[in-house]
Amino acid sequence: MTDLVLFLPTVFLGFFAMLNPIGNTPVFLSMVGESDRHIIKRVARRAVITAFLIITLFSLFGHIIFRLFGITLPAFQIAGGIIVFFIGYDMLQGKTAGAQHSNMQVALKSIDDMAISPLGIPLLAGPGTISTAMNFVGEADNFLYTILIVIIFGVVCLITYLLFIISNRIADKLSPSLIKVISRIMGLILAVIAVQMFINGIFNVIKQFPK
């Protein structure tokens, strides 16, 4: 029970920092512009559903995908730790996370396309988010923990959706400097989680060596 009490808040904070709904709300607002409330809700809904489906897929079947490509969990933990660290570092420096926003300038064909990419992928469900999810699943003691990870990610997606649909009101209430402070705090949390992911990966590699 103690492990579960510690595990669940870690998962929530990891996903919340990775999705950074408060910091990404201005990004969302800049993309939907002056669209009416119906369009804003539609774009937000499609974006978070896309992200949720991708992370759920990797959480439940990531080990099969790994097996197909000959990837080991320690290798993914180490690579994921490096990716997440640089995302967190960029956020600490007040920069846009390159791994998460690499396609932001791609020309958008329609509102629906924008909801899926770049909002759903890679803004919300980018390499860092996938790495974070796979790391948590790798640490899960049983399948129940995996289901809880998916549920917690769903909760974070719901929070993100709610913030997106009230983005106009949030922009009026929060100053840009406050949003920057929140984003940098999220960056610090991500950097710490990334270091732990890297340490876990190295430790798992050492355990595989014959004694």
Residue pairs with C-beta under 8 A, 6 or more apart in sequence:
3 141
4 145
7 139
7 145
8 148
8 152
10 136
10 193
11 136
11 148
11 149
11 152
11 153
12 152
12 155
12 156
13 189
13 193
14 132
14 136
14 189
14 190
14 193
15 129
15 132
15 133
15 152
15 153
15 156
16 156
16 159
16 186
17 88
17 186
17 187
17 189
17 190
17 193
18 84
18 87
18 128
18 129
18 132
18 190
19 51
19 124
19 129
19 156
19 157
19 160
20 91
20 183
20 186
21 156
21 159
21 160
21 163
21 164
22 163
22 170
22 174
22 179
22 182
22 183
22 186
23 91
23 179
23 182
23 183
23 186
24 123
24 124
24 160
25 163
25 164
25 167
25 170
25 171
25 179
26 167
26 171
26 176
26 179
27 101
27 104
27 123
28 43
28 44
28 47
28 119
28 164
28 167
29 167
29 168
29 170
29 171
31 43
31 114
31 119
32 39
32 40
32 43
32 167
35 43
35 111
37 165
39 111
40 164
40 165
40 167
40 168
41 165
42 111
42 115
43 111
43 114
43 115
43 119
43 164
44 115
44 160
44 161
44 164
44 165
45 115
45 161
46 112
46 115
46 116
46 119
46 120
47 115
47 116
47 119
47 120
47 123
47 124
47 164
48 120
48 124
48 157
48 158
48 160
48 161
48 164
49 120
49 157
50 115
50 116
50 119
50 120
50 121
50 124
50 125
51 120
51 121
51 124
51 125
51 129
51 157
51 160
52 153
52 154
52 157
54 120
54 121
54 125
54 130
55 125
55 129
55 130
55 133
55 150
55 153
56 150
56 153
58 65
58 130
58 133
58 134
58 137
59 133
59 134
59 136
59 137
59 146
59 149
59 150
59 153
60 146
60 150
62 133
62 134
62 137
63 73
63 137
65 71
66 72
66 73
66 76
73 134
73 138
73 201
73 204
74 201
74 202
74 204
74 205
74 208
75 201
76 131
76 134
76 135
76 138
76 201
77 134
77 135
77 138
77 197
77 198
77 200
77 201
77 204
78 197
78 198
78 201
78 202
78 205
79 131
80 127
80 128
80 130
80 131
80 132
80 134
80 135
80 194
80 197
80 201
81 131
81 135
81 194
81 195
81 196
81 197
81 198
81 199
81 200
81 201
82 194
82 198
83 99
83 127
83 128
83 131
83 194
84 128
84 131
84 132
84 190
84 191
84 193
84 194
84 197
85 190
85 191
85 194
85 195
85 198
86 97
86 98
86 99
87 97
87 98
87 99
87 100
87 128
87 187
87 190
87 194
88 186
88 187
88 188
88 189
88 190
88 191
88 192
88 193
88 194
89 187
89 191
90 96
90 97
90 98
90 187
91 97
91 183
91 184
91 186
91 187
91 190
92 184
92 187
92 188
92 191
93 187
94 180
94 183
94 184
96 104
97 126
97 128
99 122
99 126
99 127
99 128
100 122
100 123
100 126
100 127
100 128
100 129
101 118
101 122
101 123
101 126
102 122
102 126
103 117
103 118
103 121
103 122
104 118
104 123
106 117
106 118
108 114
124 157
124 160
128 190
131 197
132 193
132 197
133 149
133 153
135 197
135 200
136 149
137 146
137 149
138 200
139 200
140 146
140 149
163 170
